[in-house]
Amino acid sequence: MAAPVCILTCSPRRGGNSDTAAAWLRTAFSLPAEVLRVADKAVHPCVSCGYCAERPGSCVLDGPEDGAFSLLKALTAAPAACLVSPIYFYHLPAQAKALIDRCQRFWTGVPPGRGTPFGAVLLAGRPQGERLFQGAELTLRFMAHTLGLKPVPPLCLYGVDAPDALAGRTELRERIRNYAAELEALAGHGRSF
Ligand SMILES: Cc1cc2nc3c(=O)[nH]c(=O)nc-3n(C[C@H](O)[C@H](O)[C@H](O)COP(=O)(O)O)c2cc1C
């Protein structure tokens, strides 16, 4: 059976804006799609032990108590993927950054992905700021490169702060729907590692 579109929602705030945007995104895809909450998966941070330098693709922290392997597998096997995240201090929350650092296992060797389009919906509380999303965008582009995914420029939403800030925002829902269509148009067939 084909893997579903992978939507990673990255806020620790349950039921907040990222979770709402992820749910909107999921229903906007015509392909089957699943939402995975990174903060619920207990992804441990990279400890720079050097294990993966000797064994590309493997991580000493993988195991039943840790969610990185299953999340990276879902991401690279999907026909399309999208991360949904708040901006924290001009970047991504710690839980998402932990997952990104766990991609270090693919820094050497063959990237596991096969060009899956990889987008992001980024939400920030501030109503403006030219550089608000730059840190996250650069890191996500480099993450995509390391995993063998095709980075798609993120959809950046300003002025989304209170947990229910998306309620009734039909114009933002429409932008998210159009973004899903853009990703789906680029979708191919992922593979697993
Ligand atoms: C620790 C922390 C750091 C934040 N840093 C920023 C920031 O640098 N810029 C900004 O515009 N909003 C910032 N925010 C606001 C969030 O991006 C905003 O509330 C967002 O909608 C939260 O999404 P969520 O409901 O999915 O958690 C921060 C919020 C928290 C809790």
The ligand as an SDF file (V2000), in Angstrom:
LIG
                    3D

 31 33  0  0  0  0  0  0  0  0999 V2000
    8.9530   29.9910   23.3090 C   0  0  0  0  0  0  0  0  0  0  0  0
    8.2370   30.8270   22.2900 C   0  0  0  0  0  0  0  0  0  0  0  0
    8.9480   31.6000   21.4130 C   0  0  0  0  0  0  0  0  0  0  0  0
    8.3090   32.3620   20.4440 C   0  0  0  0  0  0  0  0  0  0  0  0
    9.0540   33.1170   19.5880 N   0  0  0  0  0  0  0  0  0  0  0  0
    8.4300   33.8410   18.6280 C   0  0  0  0  0  0  0  0  0  0  0  0
    9.1990   34.6430   17.7180 C   0  0  0  0  0  0  0  0  0  0  0  0
   10.4350   34.6800   17.7500 O   0  0  0  0  0  0  0  0  0  0  0  0
    8.5350   35.3570   16.7880 N   0  0  0  0  0  0  0  0  0  0  0  0
    7.1610   35.3450   16.6950 C   0  0  0  0  0  0  0  0  0  0  0  0
    6.5960   36.0060   15.8380 O   0  0  0  0  0  0  0  0  0  0  0  0
    6.4200   34.5810   17.5420 N   0  0  0  0  0  0  0  0  0  0  0  0
    7.0140   33.8330   18.4970 C   0  0  0  0  0  0  0  0  0  0  0  0
    6.2740   33.0570   19.3410 N   0  0  0  0  0  0  0  0  0  0  0  0
    4.7910   32.9820   19.1520 C   0  0  0  0  0  0  0  0  0  0  0  0
    4.3610   31.7190   18.3780 C   0  0  0  0  0  0  0  0  0  0  0  0
    5.0700   31.5940   17.1770 O   0  0  0  0  0  0  0  0  0  0  0  0
    2.8660   31.7820   18.0680 C   0  0  0  0  0  0  0  0  0  0  0  0
    2.1310   31.9380   19.2660 O   0  0  0  0  0  0  0  0  0  0  0  0
    2.3450   30.5760   17.3150 C   0  0  0  0  0  0  0  0  0  0  0  0
    1.0690   30.8080   16.8120 O   0  0  0  0  0  0  0  0  0  0  0  0
    2.3030   29.3390   18.2120 C   0  0  0  0  0  0  0  0  0  0  0  0
    1.8290   28.2470   17.4670 O   0  0  0  0  0  0  0  0  0  0  0  0
    1.1150   26.9900   18.1840 P   0  0  0  0  0  0  0  0  0  0  0  0
   -0.2610   27.4610   18.6200 O   0  0  0  0  0  0  0  0  0  0  0  0
    1.0520   25.9440   17.1440 O   0  0  0  0  0  0  0  0  0  0  0  0
    1.9540   26.6080   19.3370 O   0  0  0  0  0  0  0  0  0  0  0  0
    6.8940   32.3260   20.3440 C   0  0  0  0  0  0  0  0  0  0  0  0
    6.1570   31.5260   21.2400 C   0  0  0  0  0  0  0  0  0  0  0  0
    6.8230   30.7850   22.2040 C   0  0  0  0  0  0  0  0  0  0  0  0
    6.0150   29.9310   23.1660 C   0  0  0  0  0  0  0  0  0  0  0  0
  1  2  1  0
  2  3  1  0
  2 30  2  0
  3  4  2  0
  4  5  1  0
  4 28  1  0
  5  6  2  0
  6  7  1  0
  6 13  1  0
  7  8  2  0
  7  9  1  0
  9 10  1  0
 10 11  2  0
 10 12  1  0
 12 13  2  0
 13 14  1  0
 14 15  1  0
 14 28  1  0
 15 16  1  0
 16 17  1  0
 16 18  1  0
 18 19  1  0
 18 20  1  0
 20 21  1  0
 20 22  1  0
 22 23  1  0
 23 24  1  0
 24 25  2  0
 24 26  1  0
 24 27  1  0
 28 29  2  0
 29 30  1  0
 30 31  1  0
M  END
$$$$
